[in-house]
Amino acid sequence: MNSFDYWFRRSAHIFATTFISYYFLPDSGYIGILKRIIVLSLLIIFIVFDIARLKRKKYRLTGLRDYEENRIGSYVYFGIGTSILLLLFPQQIAIPCIVSAALADPVAGELRKINLKLSYLIVFMLSFFIFYSTWLTSPYAILISVTSSLSLTLSELKKFRYLDDDLLMQIVPALTILIFYLVLGKEIMPREIIFPLLEVR
């Protein structure tokens, strides 16, 4: 991977934090339906494109790692994780999972060159800050932030050939919070932090 590909990949990861702008649009009415259709449509387009890339083997996408030449690209895994969170989880869970995964992965990649243990410590601290900022109004803010950040860091730690950490770093913390929700009840949930910019009556 050349220098341009390298920094393009890093920038694309950080840009993924903008996906939470989904919540600036209302959930109700035709706009709510439309935004869900757009998410699903974009995901399907990316999946179909990547399958075509793998079959034809003549497309070389900017930012792909060498090991992704013969397997589904990480951007598809990230898209799957983000789509699941946006469509199936409340924003209090989706937002910190998406933002943490988008920022923690490139941070871990850079710091891993300096010190492996330090990189995971910083990833944990960064994701803890993001989760805690989102869950500040919950009585279980510290518990949720610690366990979610730990599960996210462990997802980055373990590498699988056909199961990318771009998916795991989003879904594993979300499932961790879901378990607490099922055990402790809805009172664990904090207030929403993003509200629609317009209303549909």
N, C-alpha and C positions, 0 to 999 in steps of 0.2 A: 504494500500500500504506500503510494507516494505521499508527499507532504500535503498536497491539496486534498486528496481523498481522506487523509487522516483528520484534518481540521474540518472538513465538510461533515464528516461523521459526527464529530464532537458537537458542531454547531446544530446539526439536525436533532441531536438528542436534547439539547437545551431548548430548542425551538418547540419541542413537544410539550413544554409547560403551557403553551398557548391553547392547548386543547380544552383546558378548563373554561375557556370563554364560551363553551357550550352552555354554561349555566346563566349566561347573560340573556339567553332567549327563554321565553316562558315554556313551561311544560304543558300547559293547557292549549286548547284550540288547534287550529290548523298549523300554527308555527311549531307547536310541540310535536305534532305528527311529522311535519316536514324535517325537523332537525334530527329525528330518529331515523328517518328514511335516508337522509344524507350520510349519517354515520355508517349505516349498514351498506349503503351503496359504495362508499369509499373503501370500506374493508373488502368487499367483494372484488372491486376493481384491482386492488393491490394483490389479492390472493391469485386472481386469474392471471395478472401480469407476471407474477413470480413463477407460477406454474409454467407459463409459456417460456419464460427465461430459462428455466431448468430443462425443458424439453428441447429447445432450439440450441441452447448453449452458445449463442453468438452475441448475446447482449452482455455488455460489461457495465454494470451500474457504478456510478461514482459512490465511493464510500464503502463498498462491500469488502469484507475481509476475504482472504484467500480461502478459508474453510467454508465460506458461504457460497462459493462458486457452485457447489454440488448439493446444496441443501437450501431449505427455505430461508430467506433473508431475515435478519434480525428485525428489520423494520416491519415485516409482516407480523412477527410475534408481538412486537410492541403495539401494533394496531389492534391485534386480537385482544390483548389485555386491556387496552384503553377502551375499546368498544364494549367489552363486558362490563367494565366499571361504569361507564357513562349510561349504559342502557339498563343495567340490573341493580346497581347499588346507589344508595343516597349520596349526595354530594359530600357529606361529612366524611365518608369513607373514600369515595373516588378521588377527590381533590388531593389529599396528602399522598395517596398511593401513586397517582400519576406524576405529581411534581417531584416526589422523592426519587422515583425510578428514573425520571428524565435527568435529574441533576446528579444523583449519586453514582450512576454508572460511569459517566465521563470523569468525575472526580476520582473515583476508585482507580480508573485506568491510568490517570496521570500520577497519582500518589504511589501506585504499585511499583513504579519505576524507582522510587526513592526508598520506600520501606513498606513491605507487605502488611505487617501488623498495624502500622500507622494508617495505612489506607482504609482498613476495615474499621478502625476506631473513628476516623473522620467521617466515614459513611454513616456509621451509627449515630454520631453526634449531629450530623447534618439532617438526617431523616428524623431524628428525635425532635429537633427544633421545628421542622415542618409539621409533623404530627401534633406536637404540643400546641403550636400556634393555631391549628385548626380545631383542636379539641379543648381549648382553654376553658370553655364554659361548661365542660362536663365534669361531674364529681369524680370521674375515673380517668381524668386527663393523663396523669403520670403513668398509671398502669397501662392504659392503651398505648401511649407513646413509647414506653419502654419495650413492650412485647411486640408491637408493630415494627419498630426500628430494628429490633433483634432479628425478627423473622425476615425482614428485607435484607439485612446484612448477611444472614446465612444463605439467602437465595443467591446473592452475588458471589458468595464464597464457593459454592458447589457448582461445577460446570458439567453440563450434559451436552452431548453432541447434537441430539435432535430435540432438545427442550431448552430453549434459549432463556437466559436470565432476564432479558427484556420483557418476557411474559411473567416469569416467576416473581420478579421484584415488585410487580403490581398486584398479582393475584394472591400470593401467599399472605402478605399483610392484610389484604381485604378479608380473606377467609379467617385469619386470626381474630380480627375485630368482629366478624360475623359470629364466631363461637361465643365471644363475650356477650354479644347482643342476645343470643339465644339463651344463654345461661342467666344473665343478670337482668334482661328485659330492656325495654325501650328507654328507660330513664337514664341509661348510660350515654345517650346521644347528646351531643352539643347542639348549639344553635347553628343554623346555616350561616355561611359567611359570604356567599355570592347571591345576589338577587337579580331577577330579570330587569332589563333596562326599559322594558315596555310591558304593558298588560294587554291581554286579549280577552275580550268579554264575549 
